[in-house]
Amino acid sequence: MALHKLGKDPESPSGGSPTVYLDDATDNYLVQGLRVLDKERLAQMDIPEHETVVEIPRRMTQFFLEVKSGRGTDV
């Protein structure tokens, strides 16, 4: 399995997060970001016990190929 770093948030004060990766073995994106802990926002989602939610800025969508090429469904 090889992860390919697609991009880091160019406006991150520390230059490390959020970051978007592509896993070439699964063809899935991995997103490193701030864990969402706001109970009000989490209550609006149906999140299984084995999953979590991370938050990334809208400007990070530039690193997702589907969004960049116009194939994304929701920006």
Distance bins in CASP14 RR format, pairs under 12 A and 6 or more apart:
PFRMAT RR
TARGET T0000
AUTHOR 0000-0000-0000
RMODE 2
METHOD distances of the structure
MODEL  1
1 21 0 0 0 0 0 1 0 0 0 0 0
1 22 0 0 0 0 0 1 0 0 0 0 0
1 23 1 0 0 1 0 0 0 0 0 0 0
1 24 1 0 0 1 0 0 0 0 0 0 0
1 25 1 0 1 0 0 0 0 0 0 0 0
1 26 1 0 0 1 0 0 0 0 0 0 0
1 27 0 0 0 0 0 1 0 0 0 0 0
1 28 0 0 0 0 0 1 0 0 0 0 0
1 30 0 0 0 0 0 1 0 0 0 0 0
2 21 0 0 0 0 1 0 0 0 0 0 0
2 22 0 0 0 0 1 0 0 0 0 0 0
2 23 1 0 0 1 0 0 0 0 0 0 0
2 24 1 0 1 0 0 0 0 0 0 0 0
2 25 1 0 0 1 0 0 0 0 0 0 0
2 26 0 0 0 0 0 1 0 0 0 0 0
2 27 0 0 0 0 0 1 0 0 0 0 0
2 30 0 0 0 0 0 1 0 0 0 0 0
3 19 0 0 0 0 0 1 0 0 0 0 0
3 20 0 0 0 0 0 1 0 0 0 0 0
3 21 1 0 1 0 0 0 0 0 0 0 0
3 22 1 0 0 1 0 0 0 0 0 0 0
3 23 1 0 1 0 0 0 0 0 0 0 0
3 24 1 0 0 1 0 0 0 0 0 0 0
3 25 0 0 0 0 1 0 0 0 0 0 0
3 26 0 0 0 0 0 1 0 0 0 0 0
3 27 0 0 0 0 0 1 0 0 0 0 0
3 28 0 0 0 0 0 1 0 0 0 0 0
3 29 0 0 0 0 0 1 0 0 0 0 0
3 30 1 0 0 1 0 0 0 0 0 0 0
3 31 0 0 0 0 0 1 0 0 0 0 0
3 32 0 0 0 0 0 1 0 0 0 0 0
4 19 0 0 0 0 0 1 0 0 0 0 0
4 20 0 0 0 0 1 0 0 0 0 0 0
4 21 1 0 0 1 0 0 0 0 0 0 0
4 22 1 0 1 0 0 0 0 0 0 0 0
4 23 1 0 0 1 0 0 0 0 0 0 0
4 24 1 0 0 1 0 0 0 0 0 0 0
4 25 0 0 0 0 0 1 0 0 0 0 0
4 26 0 0 0 0 0 1 0 0 0 0 0
4 27 0 0 0 0 0 1 0 0 0 0 0
4 28 0 0 0 0 0 1 0 0 0 0 0
4 29 0 0 0 0 0 1 0 0 0 0 0
4 30 0 0 0 0 1 0 0 0 0 0 0
4 63 0 0 0 0 0 1 0 0 0 0 0
4 65 0 0 0 0 0 1 0 0 0 0 0
5 16 0 0 0 0 0 1 0 0 0 0 0
5 17 0 0 0 0 0 1 0 0 0 0 0
5 18 0 0 0 0 0 1 0 0 0 0 0
5 19 1 0 0 1 0 0 0 0 0 0 0
5 20 1 0 0 1 0 0 0 0 0 0 0
5 21 1 0 1 0 0 0 0 0 0 0 0
5 22 0 0 0 0 1 0 0 0 0 0 0
5 23 0 0 0 0 0 1 0 0 0 0 0
5 24 0 0 0 0 0 1 0 0 0 0 0
5 29 0 0 0 0 0 1 0 0 0 0 0
5 30 0 0 0 0 1 0 0 0 0 0 0
5 31 0 0 0 0 0 1 0 0 0 0 0
5 32 0 0 0 0 1 0 0 0 0 0 0
5 63 0 0 0 0 1 0 0 0 0 0 0
6 18 0 0 0 0 0 1 0 0 0 0 0
6 19 0 0 0 0 1 0 0 0 0 0 0
6 20 1 0 1 0 0 0 0 0 0 0 0
6 21 1 0 0 1 0 0 0 0 0 0 0
6 22 1 0 1 0 0 0 0 0 0 0 0
6 23 0 0 0 0 0 1 0 0 0 0 0
6 24 0 0 0 0 0 1 0 0 0 0 0
6 29 1 0 0 1 0 0 0 0 0 0 0
6 30 0 0 0 0 1 0 0 0 0 0 0
6 31 0 0 0 0 1 0 0 0 0 0 0
6 32 0 0 0 0 0 1 0 0 0 0 0
6 56 0 0 0 0 0 1 0 0 0 0 0
6 60 0 0 0 0 1 0 0 0 0 0 0
6 61 0 0 0 0 0 1 0 0 0 0 0
6 62 0 0 0 0 1 0 0 0 0 0 0
6 63 1 0 1 0 0 0 0 0 0 0 0
6 64 1 0 0 1 0 0 0 0 0 0 0
6 65 0 0 0 0 1 0 0 0 0 0 0
6 66 0 0 0 0 0 1 0 0 0 0 0
6 67 0 0 0 0 0 1 0 0 0 0 0
6 68 0 0 0 0 0 1 0 0 0 0 0
7 15 0 0 0 0 0 1 0 0 0 0 0
7 16 0 0 0 0 1 0 0 0 0 0 0
7 17 0 0 0 0 0 1 0 0 0 0 0
7 18 0 0 0 0 1 0 0 0 0 0 0
7 19 1 0 0 1 0 0 0 0 0 0 0
7 20 1 0 1 0 0 0 0 0 0 0 0
7 21 0 0 0 0 1 0 0 0 0 0 0
7 22 0 0 0 0 1 0 0 0 0 0 0
7 29 0 0 0 0 0 1 0 0 0 0 0
7 30 0 0 0 0 0 1 0 0 0 0 0
7 31 0 0 0 0 0 1 0 0 0 0 0
7 32 0 0 0 0 0 1 0 0 0 0 0
7 56 0 0 0 0 0 1 0 0 0 0 0
7 59 0 0 0 0 0 1 0 0 0 0 0
7 60 1 0 0 1 0 0 0 0 0 0 0
7 61 0 0 0 0 0 1 0 0 0 0 0
7 62 0 0 0 0 1 0 0 0 0 0 0
7 63 1 0 1 0 0 0 0 0 0 0 0
7 64 0 0 0 0 0 1 0 0 0 0 0
7 65 0 0 0 0 0 1 0 0 0 0 0
7 68 0 0 0 0 0 1 0 0 0 0 0
8 14 0 0 0 0 1 0 0 0 0 0 0
8 15 1 0 1 0 0 0 0 0 0 0 0
8 16 1 0 1 0 0 0 0 0 0 0 0
8 17 1 0 0 1 0 0 0 0 0 0 0
8 18 1 0 0 1 0 0 0 0 0 0 0
8 19 1 0 1 0 0 0 0 0 0 0 0
8 20 0 0 0 0 1 0 0 0 0 0 0
8 21 0 0 0 0 0 1 0 0 0 0 0
8 31 0 0 0 0 0 1 0 0 0 0 0
8 32 0 0 0 0 1 0 0 0 0 0 0
8 33 0 0 0 0 0 1 0 0 0 0 0
8 56 0 0 0 0 0 1 0 0 0 0 0
8 57 0 0 0 0 0 1 0 0 0 0 0
8 59 0 0 0 0 0 1 0 0 0 0 0
8 60 0 0 0 0 1 0 0 0 0 0 0
8 62 0 0 0 0 0 1 0 0 0 0 0
8 63 0 0 0 0 1 0 0 0 0 0 0
9 15 1 0 0 1 0 0 0 0 0 0 0
9 16 1 0 0 1 0 0 0 0 0 0 0
9 17 1 0 0 1 0 0 0 0 0 0 0
9 18 1 0 1 0 0 0 0 0 0 0 0
9 19 1 0 0 1 0 0 0 0 0 0 0
9 20 0 0 0 0 1 0 0 0 0 0 0
9 31 0 0 0 0 0 1 0 0 0 0 0
9 32 0 0 0 0 1 0 0 0 0 0 0
9 33 0 0 0 0 1 0 0 0 0 0 0
9 34 0 0 0 0 0 1 0 0 0 0 0
9 55 0 0 0 0 0 1 0 0 0 0 0
9 56 1 0 0 1 0 0 0 0 0 0 0
9 57 1 0 0 1 0 0 0 0 0 0 0
9 58 0 0 0 0 0 1 0 0 0 0 0
9 59 1 0 0 1 0 0 0 0 0 0 0
9 60 1 0 1 0 0 0 0 0 0 0 0
9 61 0 0 0 0 0 1 0 0 0 0 0
9 62 0 0 0 0 0 1 0 0 0 0 0
9 63 0 0 0 0 1 0 0 0 0 0 0
10 16 0 0 0 0 0 1 0 0 0 0 0
10 18 0 0 0 0 0 1 0 0 0 0 0
10 19 0 0 0 0 0 1 0 0 0 0 0
10 20 0 0 0 0 0 1 0 0 0 0 0
10 57 0 0 0 0 1 0 0 0 0 0 0
10 59 1 0 0 1 0 0 0 0 0 0 0
10 60 0 0 0 0 1 0 0 0 0 0 0
10 62 0 0 0 0 1 0 0 0 0 0 0
10 63 0 0 0 0 0 1 0 0 0 0 0
11 17 0 0 0 0 0 1 0 0 0 0 0
11 18 0 0 0 0 0 1 0 0 0 0 0
11 56 0 0 0 0 0 1 0 0 0 0 0
11 57 1 0 0 1 0 0 0 0 0 0 0
11 58 0 0 0 0 0 1 0 0 0 0 0
11 59 1 0 0 1 0 0 0 0 0 0 0
11 60 0 0 0 0 1 0 0 0 0 0 0
11 62 0 0 0 0 0 1 0 0 0 0 0
12 18 1 0 0 1 0 0 0 0 0 0 0
12 19 0 0 0 0 1 0 0 0 0 0 0
12 32 0 0 0 0 0 1 0 0 0 0 0
12 33 0 0 0 0 1 0 0 0 0 0 0
12 34 0 0 0 0 0 1 0 0 0 0 0
12 56 0 0 0 0 0 1 0 0 0 0 0
12 57 0 0 0 0 1 0 0 0 0 0 0
12 59 0 0 0 0 0 1 0 0 0 0 0
12 60 0 0 0 0 1 0 0 0 0 0 0
14 33 0 0 0 0 0 1 0 0 0 0 0
14 34 0 0 0 0 0 1 0 0 0 0 0
15 32 0 0 0 0 0 1 0 0 0 0 0
16 32 0 0 0 0 1 0 0 0 0 0 0
16 33 0 0 0 0 1 0 0 0 0 0 0
16 34 0 0 0 0 0 1 0 0 0 0 0
16 60 0 0 0 0 0 1 0 0 0 0 0
17 31 0 0 0 0 1 0 0 0 0 0 0
17 32 1 0 1 0 0 0 0 0 0 0 0
17 33 1 0 1 0 0 0 0 0 0 0 0
17 34 1 0 0 1 0 0 0 0 0 0 0
17 35 0 0 0 0 0 1 0 0 0 0 0
17 54 0 0 0 0 1 0 0 0 0 0 0
17 55 0 0 0 0 0 1 0 0 0 0 0
17 56 0 0 0 0 1 0 0 0 0 0 0
17 57 0 0 0 0 0 1 0 0 0 0 0
17 60 0 0 0 0 0 1 0 0 0 0 0
18 29 0 0 0 0 0 1 0 0 0 0 0
18 30 0 0 0 0 0 1 0 0 0 0 0
18 31 1 0 0 1 0 0 0 0 0 0 0
18 32 1 0 1 0 0 0 0 0 0 0 0
18 33 1 1 0 0 0 0 0 0 0 0 0
18 34 1 0 0 1 0 0 0 0 0 0 0
18 35 0 0 0 0 0 1 0 0 0 0 0
18 54 1 0 0 1 0 0 0 0 0 0 0
18 55 1 0 0 1 0 0 0 0 0 0 0
18 56 1 0 1 0 0 0 0 0 0 0 0
18 57 1 0 0 1 0 0 0 0 0 0 0
18 58 0 0 0 0 0 1 0 0 0 0 0
18 59 0 0 0 0 1 0 0 0 0 0 0
18 60 1 0 1 0 0 0 0 0 0 0 0
18 61 0 0 0 0 0 1 0 0 0 0 0
18 63 0 0 0 0 1 0 0 0 0 0 0
19 29 0 0 0 0 0 1 0 0 0 0 0
19 30 0 0 0 0 1 0 0 0 0 0 0
19 31 1 0 0 1 0 0 0 0 0 0 0
19 32 1 0 1 0 0 0 0 0 0 0 0
19 33 1 0 0 1 0 0 0 0 0 0 0
19 34 0 0 0 0 0 1 0 0 0 0 0
19 54 0 0 0 0 0 1 0 0 0 0 0
19 56 0 0 0 0 1 0 0 0 0 0 0
19 57 0 0 0 0 0 1 0 0 0 0 0
19 60 0 0 0 0 1 0 0 0 0 0 0
19 63 0 0 0 0 1 0 0 0 0 0 0
20 28 0 0 0 0 0 1 0 0 0 0 0
20 29 1 0 0 1 0 0 0 0 0 0 0
20 30 1 0 0 1 0 0 0 0 0 0 0
20 31 1 0 1 0 0 0 0 0 0 0 0
20 32 1 0 0 1 0 0 0 0 0 0 0
20 33 0 0 0 0 1 0 0 0 0 0 0
20 54 0 0 0 0 0 1 0 0 0 0 0
20 56 1 0 0 1 0 0 0 0 0 0 0
20 57 0 0 0 0 0 1 0 0 0 0 0
20 59 0 0 0 0 0 1 0 0 0 0 0
20 60 1 0 0 1 0 0 0 0 0 0 0
20 61 0 0 0 0 1 0 0 0 0 0 0
20 62 0 0 0 0 1 0 0 0 0 0 0
20 63 1 0 1 0 0 0 0 0 0 0 0
20 64 1 0 0 1 0 0 0 0 0 0 0
20 65 0 0 0 0 0 1 0 0 0 0 0
20 67 0 0 0 0 0 1 0 0 0 0 0
20 68 0 0 0 0 0 1 0 0 0 0 0
21 27 0 0 0 0 0 1 0 0 0 0 0
21 28 0 0 0 0 1 0 0 0 0 0 0
21 29 1 0 0 1 0 0 0 0 0 0 0
21 30 1 0 1 0 0 0 0 0 0 0 0
21 31 1 0 0 1 0 0 0 0 0 0 0
21 32 1 0 0 1 0 0 0 0 0 0 0
21 33 0 0 0 0 0 1 0 0 0 0 0
21 60 0 0 0 0 0 1 0 0 0 0 0
21 63 0 0 0 0 1 0 0 0 0 0 0
21 64 0 0 0 0 0 1 0 0 0 0 0
22 28 1 0 0 1 0 0 0 0 0 0 0
22 29 1 0 1 0 0 0 0 0 0 0 0
22 30 1 0 0 1 0 0 0 0 0 0 0
22 31 0 0 0 0 0 1 0 0 0 0 0
22 63 0 0 0 0 1 0 0 0 0 0 0
22 64 0 0 0 0 1 0 0 0 0 0 0
22 65 0 0 0 0 1 0 0 0 0 0 0
22 66 0 0 0 0 0 1 0 0 0 0 0
23 29 1 0 0 1 0 0 0 0 0 0 0
23 30 1 0 0 1 0 0 0 0 0 0 0
23 31 0 0 0 0 0 1 0 0 0 0 0
24 30 0 0 0 0 0 1 0 0 0 0 0
27 65 0 0 0 0 0 1 0 0 0 0 0
27 66 0 0 0 0 0 1 0 0 0 0 0
28 64 0 0 0 0 0 1 0 0 0 0 0
29 54 0 0 0 0 0 1 0 0 0 0 0
29 56 0 0 0 0 0 1 0 0 0 0 0
29 60 0 0 0 0 0 1 0 0 0 0 0
29 61 0 0 0 0 0 1 0 0 0 0 0
29 63 0 0 0 0 1 0 0 0 0 0 0
29 64 1 0 0 1 0 0 0 0 0 0 0
29 65 0 0 0 0 1 0 0 0 0 0 0
29 66 0 0 0 0 1 0 0 0 0 0 0
29 67 0 0 0 0 0 1 0 0 0 0 0
30 54 0 0 0 0 1 0 0 0 0 0 0
30 56 0 0 0 0 0 1 0 0 0 0 0
30 63 0 0 0 0 0 1 0 0 0 0 0
30 64 0 0 0 0 0 1 0 0 0 0 0
31 52 0 0 0 0 0 1 0 0 0 0 0
31 53 0 0 0 0 0 1 0 0 0 0 0
31 54 1 0 1 0 0 0 0 0 0 0 0
31 55 0 0 0 0 1 0 0 0 0 0 0
31 56 1 0 1 0 0 0 0 0 0 0 0
31 57 0 0 0 0 0 1 0 0 0 0 0
31 60 0 0 0 0 1 0 0 0 0 0 0
31 61 0 0 0 0 0 1 0 0 0 0 0
31 63 0 0 0 0 1 0 0 0 0 0 0
31 64 0 0 0 0 1 0 0 0 0 0 0
32 52 0 0 0 0 0 1 0 0 0 0 0
32 54 1 0 0 1 0 0 0 0 0 0 0
32 55 0 0 0 0 0 1 0 0 0 0 0
32 56 0 0 0 0 1 0 0 0 0 0 0
32 60 0 0 0 0 0 1 0 0 0 0 0
32 63 0 0 0 0 0 1 0 0 0 0 0
33 52 0 0 0 0 0 1 0 0 0 0 0
33 53 0 0 0 0 1 0 0 0 0 0 0
33 54 1 0 1 0 0 0 0 0 0 0 0
33 55 1 0 0 1 0 0 0 0 0 0 0
33 56 1 0 1 0 0 0 0 0 0 0 0
33 57 0 0 0 0 1 0 0 0 0 0 0
33 60 0 0 0 0 1 0 0 0 0 0 0
34 52 0 0 0 0 0 1 0 0 0 0 0
34 53 0 0 0 0 1 0 0 0 0 0 0
34 54 1 0 0 1 0 0 0 0 0 0 0
34 55 1 0 1 0 0 0 0 0 0 0 0
34 56 1 0 0 1 0 0 0 0 0 0 0
34 57 0 0 0 0 1 0 0 0 0 0 0
34 60 0 0 0 0 0 1 0 0 0 0 0
35 41 0 0 0 0 0 1 0 0 0 0 0
35 42 0 0 0 0 0 1 0 0 0 0 0
35 47 0 0 0 0 0 1 0 0 0 0 0
35 51 0 0 0 0 0 1 0 0 0 0 0
35 52 1 0 0 1 0 0 0 0 0 0 0
35 53 1 0 0 1 0 0 0 0 0 0 0
35 54 1 0 1 0 0 0 0 0 0 0 0
35 55 1 0 0 1 0 0 0 0 0 0 0
35 56 0 0 0 0 0 1 0 0 0 0 0
36 42 1 0 0 1 0 0 0 0 0 0 0
36 43 0 0 0 0 0 1 0 0 0 0 0
36 44 0 0 0 0 0 1 0 0 0 0 0
36 45 0 0 0 0 1 0 0 0 0 0 0
36 47 0 0 0 0 1 0 0 0 0 0 0
36 51 0 0 0 0 0 1 0 0 0 0 0
36 52 1 0 0 1 0 0 0 0 0 0 0
36 53 1 0 1 0 0 0 0 0 0 0 0
36 54 1 0 0 1 0 0 0 0 0 0 0
36 55 1 0 1 0 0 0 0 0 0 0 0
36 56 0 0 0 0 0 1 0 0 0 0 0
37 52 0 0 0 0 1 0 0 0 0 0 0
37 53 0 0 0 0 1 0 0 0 0 0 0
37 54 0 0 0 0 0 1 0 0 0 0 0
37 55 0 0 0 0 1 0 0 0 0 0 0
38 44 0 0 0 0 1 0 0 0 0 0 0
38 45 0 0 0 0 0 1 0 0 0 0 0
38 53 0 0 0 0 1 0 0 0 0 0 0
38 55 0 0 0 0 1 0 0 0 0 0 0
39 45 0 0 0 0 0 1 0 0 0 0 0
39 47 0 0 0 0 0 1 0 0 0 0 0
39 53 0 0 0 0 0 1 0 0 0 0 0
41 47 0 0 0 0 0 1 0 0 0 0 0
41 53 0 0 0 0 1 0 0 0 0 0 0
41 55 0 0 0 0 1 0 0 0 0 0 0
42 51 0 0 0 0 0 1 0 0 0 0 0
42 52 0 0 0 0 1 0 0 0 0 0 0
42 53 1 0 0 1 0 0 0 0 0 0 0
42 54 0 0 0 0 0 1 0 0 0 0 0
42 55 0 0 0 0 0 1 0 0 0 0 0
43 53 0 0 0 0 0 1 0 0 0 0 0
44 53 0 0 0 0 0 1 0 0 0 0 0
45 51 0 0 0 0 1 0 0 0 0 0 0
45 52 0 0 0 0 0 1 0 0 0 0 0
45 53 1 0 0 1 0 0 0 0 0 0 0
45 55 0 0 0 0 0 1 0 0 0 0 0
46 53 0 0 0 0 0 1 0 0 0 0 0
47 53 1 0 0 1 0 0 0 0 0 0 0
47 54 0 0 0 0 0 1 0 0 0 0 0
54 60 0 0 0 0 0 1 0 0 0 0 0
56 62 0 0 0 0 0 1 0 0 0 0 0
56 63 0 0 0 0 1 0 0 0 0 0 0
56 64 0 0 0 0 0 1 0 0 0 0 0
56 67 0 0 0 0 0 1 0 0 0 0 0
57 63 0 0 0 0 0 1 0 0 0 0 0
58 64 0 0 0 0 0 1 0 0 0 0 0
58 67 0 0 0 0 0 1 0 0 0 0 0
58 74 0 0 0 0 0 1 0 0 0 0 0
58 75 1 0 0 1 0 0 0 0 0 0 0
59 67 0 0 0 0 0 1 0 0 0 0 0
59 75 0 0 0 0 0 1 0 0 0 0 0
60 67 0 0 0 0 1 0 0 0 0 0 0
60 68 0 0 0 0 0 1 0 0 0 0 0
60 75 0 0 0 0 0 1 0 0 0 0 0
61 67 1 0 1 0 0 0 0 0 0 0 0
61 68 1 0 0 1 0 0 0 0 0 0 0
61 69 0 0 0 0 0 1 0 0 0 0 0
61 70 0 0 0 0 0 1 0 0 0 0 0
61 72 0 0 0 0 1 0 0 0 0 0 0
61 73 0 0 0 0 0 1 0 0 0 0 0
61 74 0 0 0 0 0 1 0 0 0 0 0
61 75 1 0 1 0 0 0 0 0 0 0 0
62 68 1 0 0 1 0 0 0 0 0 0 0
62 69 0 0 0 0 0 1 0 0 0 0 0
62 70 0 0 0 0 0 1 0 0 0 0 0
62 75 0 0 0 0 0 1 0 0 0 0 0
64 70 0 0 0 0 1 0 0 0 0 0 0
64 71 0 0 0 0 1 0 0 0 0 0 0
64 72 1 0 0 1 0 0 0 0 0 0 0
64 73 0 0 0 0 0 1 0 0 0 0 0
64 74 0 0 0 0 0 1 0 0 0 0 0
64 75 0 0 0 0 1 0 0 0 0 0 0
65 71 0 0 0 0 1 0 0 0 0 0 0
65 72 0 0 0 0 1 0 0 0 0 0 0
66 72 1 0 1 0 0 0 0 0 0 0 0
66 73 0 0 0 0 1 0 0 0 0 0 0
66 74 0 0 0 0 0 1 0 0 0 0 0
66 75 0 0 0 0 0 1 0 0 0 0 0
67 73 0 0 0 0 1 0 0 0 0 0 0
67 74 0 0 0 0 1 0 0 0 0 0 0
67 75 1 0 1 0 0 0 0 0 0 0 0
68 75 0 0 0 0 0 1 0 0 0 0 0
END
